């Protein structure tokens, strides 16, 4: 189950990790903090900027140094890989440098779907988690809560993301596997409750989710920048056996407000 303990929460709100929580709160247009199992991820524009893991005697910090490479200037790679992985002050001092390296990497290797998802997170309080890893089986793009109902959302940005090995049909079957498996489903629901409790304690969410009806859930396919006249969606979903309700929400690539009343049943 996802969640972090009381000591971790205290260190984020007023202890040695408070710098990082403050950055997330002050720069929510760029940064988000997501709760994992005994660790947190801080995302920058949808990419994982920093992983902070609780250890017995402190914390470890991890930045993906590959963001320093393959963008025309690798000069900071040595400095960043030399940071003390157990030093909060090292990573606080280097925080702007890490962001700069990721920003430069994104300018060469743009990730529009990730950036779009981050903007969805910024503009919609109904989203309680992103990039939720289900054991070693799959990753769910977004978890949302609306009217005490869990919504598992899959984001697709542009026409090319509809079909193929990571297309909507596969995602639908994978999500159904989670929502129909008693152990996976219970872990998911318990995690949503614990995640929202932690985020509420950190001041990142107005209120925790105290109860969810486990018999009420749905799947949402959010399609951004999709051409409505394209046959790709029909071809992808044709013949798919619908066992759990799924709705489609078409949005423009520059609109980040999720209006569930505009979603239509598949």
N, C-alpha and C positions, 0 to 999 in steps of 0.2 A: 504494500500500500504506500502511496505517496505521502510525504509529510516530513517536517523537520521538528526537532524537539524544542523544549522551552529554552534551553541554553542557547541554541542556535538563534531562535527568535529574539532573545534578549540581546545577543551580540550584534544582531542586525539593527535593532531599534536604538540601542544606546551603548553598545560596546565596541569591540575592535573592528567590527564589520560595518559600522554605521555609515562610514563614508560611501560604501557601495549602494546601500539602500537610499541614501540621500541623493546620489546621482540619478538613480532610477526615477525617483519622485520628481526631481527637478528637470529631467530631460525625457519625459514620457513620450515625446514625439519621436525619439530615437531609440530609447531603451525600454526593456521590459524585464521583469524578474519572474521566473517560473519555478515552482516548487517541485522537487523530485524526491526520491527516496533517500533521505539523509544528505542531500546536497541540493544546491540551487544552480540554475543556469541564468546568466544575464545575457540577453540577446540585444544585438545592435542591428537595427534595420532588418530583423528577421534572421540574422546569422548569430551563431553562438559565440559571444564575445568572451565570456569568462565562466568557468565552472568552479564553484566553491564547495568543497566537500568537508564535512565534519570528521575529524579524527579524534582519537582518544585524548590527545593533549593539545588540540588546536584545530587548525584548518589547513587544507591544501588548496592551491590555486592552479588552474590550468587554462592556458590560452593556446589555441591551435596555431602554432608558429608557421604553418603553411600559408597563412594569410600574409606573411612577410615575403613570400617568394612568387615568382612568375607574374610580376606586375611592372617590370622595368627597373625597379630599384630594390635590391635585396640587402641594402646596407645595414638595416636595423635588425636583421635576423639574429646575428651573434649576440647583440645586447639583450634582446628579448628572451632568447633561449637561455641566457645566463641569469635570469631573475631567480631569486630564491623561492621555490615552490611552496614554502611554508610561511612566507612573510607577507602579511597583509599590507604592511607599509610599502614594500617593494611594488606591489601591484597597484596600490593607491597612487604612488608616485608615477607609475608608468601608465596609468589609466588612459590619459589623453593620447599617449603614443600608441596604445593598442587600438583605440578607436580610429586613429589616423591611418594605421596600417590596414585595417579592415575597409575603411572608406576608399583608400587607394586601390585595394584589391577589387572592390565592387565596381570601381570605375572601369576596370579592365575586364572583369568577369561579372557582368550585371546579373542579378537574380530577381527579376521582376515579380515572380510569384511569391517569393519570401517577403519582399518589400510590401507587396499588396497585403499579405497576411498580417504583417506588423501594423499597417494602417487600420485594418479591420479591428485588431486588438485595441488600438488607441481609441477608436471611435465607438466601440460597442461594449458596454459594461456587462452584457449577457455572456460574453466569452470569459470562461474561468480558467482555461488552460490551452496551450498550443503544443504541438509536437509531443503528444502523449504516447510514450513507448509501452506497448503491451508485451511484456516479457521480451522474448527474442523473436516474436512472431510478426509484428507490424507496428506502424506508427500512425496514430490518428492526428489529422491536421489540427482540429479544434474541438473543444468540448464547450458546449453552451448550455445555459439553464434558462428556461422561459416558462413561467407559470408552473413551477415545480415539476417541470418535465425536462429530462435530459435530451439534448440534441447533439448527435455526433456529426460534425460537419467536415466535408471534404472540399477543399478549394482547388479549383482549376483555373489557371490564368491563360487565356488564349486558346485558339482552336487546336493547337498541336498537342495539348495535354489531355484530350478527351479519351483517346483510344490507346491501344498498345498494352505492353506488359505492366504498365502502371496506370492503366485506364480506369474509367469509372466502374465498369463491370467487376473488375478484380477487387477494387476498393469496396464495392457493395458486398461482395461475398465475404471479404475479410471482416468488415464491420459486423455483419450478421453473425459471423463466427464468435465474435466477442459477446454480442448481446444475447446470444442463445446458449452460451456456455456458462453454467452456473458459477463456476469458480472465477472465470474471467469477468463475468458481469458483476459479481459481488465486489471484486477488487476494484473495478472501475467506479462503481457507485460509492464505495467507501473512500476511495481516493478523491473523488470530486468533493465530498463533504470535508475531508481533512484539508485539501488544498485551499478551499474557500475559507476555512477557519484560520489557516496560517496567513493567507493574504489579508484577511480582515485584521488580524493582530498586527500586521506590518503596516496597516493603513493603505493598502493597495486595493481594497474592495470594501464597498459600503456595508455589506452585511454577509455573513456566512450562509451557506445553504445547509439548513438544519435537517431537512427531510425531502426526499424525492420518492415519488411513486415508481417503484421498479417495474411496474407493468405499463408505464407510460414513457415511451421513448420513440424517437424517430431519427431518421437519417436525412441530412440536408446536403445536397450537392450545390455548391455555390460556384457559378460559372461567370467569370469576369472577362469581359472583352470577347465574348462568344458571339459569332454571327448567327442570328436567329434563322437564317435561311439555309444554313449548312445542314447536311444530312449526317454529319459525323455522330451526333448524339443519338439519333434514331438507329443508326447502324450499330453503335456500340451497345445500346440497351435492348435492342430487339431480341426477343426470346428469353430475356432474363426473368427468372421466376422471382416475383416480389413476395417475400415472406414477412418483411418488416417495412412499415410505411416509409416511403422516401419522397422527398419533395425537391423540386428544382427552383433555384432562385437565380435569375439572370441579372447581372449588374454590369454597369459600364466600368471601364478600367480606372476611371477617376472618381468613382463613387464608393465611399467606404461605410455608409450607413446601412446596416442590415435591417430590412423591413420584412419580417416574416409573413406579414399579411399578403405580400406580393408573391410568395412562394406557391408553386402549383404542384399538385400530385403527379407523379410519373404515371 
